[in-house]
Amino acid sequence: MAALEFQSSFKNINQKEWNDLTKSNPFLRLEFFQSLETSKSIGEGTGWQPFPVTVTDQGRLVGASPIFLKEHSYGEYVFDWSWAEAYQKYGKNYYPKIVSSIPFTPATGPRIFGLDQSIKKNIVMQLEDLAYKNKISSIHILFCDESERDMHEDSKWMPREGVQFKWQNKHYNNFEEFLSQLSHDKRKKIKQERKKIKDLGFEIKKIKGPEITETDLDFFYACYCNTYQEHHSQPYLTRDFFSLIRESM
């Protein structure tokens, strides 16, 4: 009989079996979550307490979900501060809340994994039971796959809709063909912006995998931190995280 457990860490989960369930999505690979935890980007003091669900059958992982107990609403790219304020106004605790998501990553994809639909549905039911028994305000499944919506379509769940703008490559043969699909004003603006970059003499090259050095990561991390500072915020990811995913992924 399958056994469902809530873990306190991602570190002791079978990596291959988890990754087999999540298919090829890089943000759902166990190495990604383990690197977040090892680098202290999540965990104690961050407001992101790992609480992953695992379902095993005869010692083999057959279902899972990346679950967190959240002490705040930062790093989700879904804004529910008004809900938190309403709870506080009426003397109730909104936090901790239960969140199934990829920390700091608004990428759509599956959030409940399982070899069959019954395993996935059981995970959802156990999450509901956990929330009710512990009087937790709410459970949030963030940026979930469209195919997962039927698991939540009952009286206990509410859909929360948002908008993302995504560029789609419509099999353009080259950049000029892409530009030809745009209005005159948009084409002109893009060409002007590209000319400014060219005139500055910048060289752009792609590096990946083992080609990436620690010096490259130092520069990248400085840019990452600067982006947050420009927006009067603090970066979520630590420098160690990037070294860890380079090594493990």
Stockholm file with secondary structure:
# STOCKHOLM 1.0

chainA/1-249         MAALEFQSSFKNINQKEWNDLTKSNPFLRLEFFQSLETSKSIGEGTGWQPFPVTVTDQGRLVGASPIFLKEHSYGEYVFDWSWAEAYQKYGKNYYPKIVSSIPFTPATGPRIFGLDQSIKKNIVMQLEDLAYKNKISSIHILFCDESERDMHEDSKWMPREGVQFKWQNKHYNNFEEFLSQLSHDKRKKIKQERKKIKDLGFEIKKIKGPEITETDLDFFYACYCNTYQEHHSQPYLTRDFFSLIRESM
#=GR chainA/1-249 SS CCEEEECSCSTTSCHHHHHHHHTTCGGGSHHHHHHHHHTTSSBTTTTEEECCEEEEETTEEEEEECEEEESSCTTSSCCCHHHHHHHHHTTCCCCSEEEESCTTCCCCBCCSEESSHHHHHHHHHHHHHHHHHTTCSCEEETTBCGGGGGGTCSTTCCCCCCCCCCCCCCCCSSHHHHHHTSCHHHHHHHHHHHHHHHHTTCCCCCCCGGGCCHHHHHHHHHHHHHHHHHTTCCCCSCHHHHHHHHHHC
#=GC SS_cons         CCEEEECSCSTTSCHHHHHHHHTTCGGGSHHHHHHHHHTTSSBTTTTEEECCEEEEETTEEEEEECEEEESSCTTSSCCCHHHHHHHHHTTCCCCSEEEESCTTCCCCBCCSEESSHHHHHHHHHHHHHHHHHTTCSCEEETTBCGGGGGGTCSTTCCCCCCCCCCCCCCCCSSHHHHHHTSCHHHHHHHHHHHHHHHHTTCCCCCCCGGGCCHHHHHHHHHHHHHHHHHTTCCCCSCHHHHHHHHHHC
//
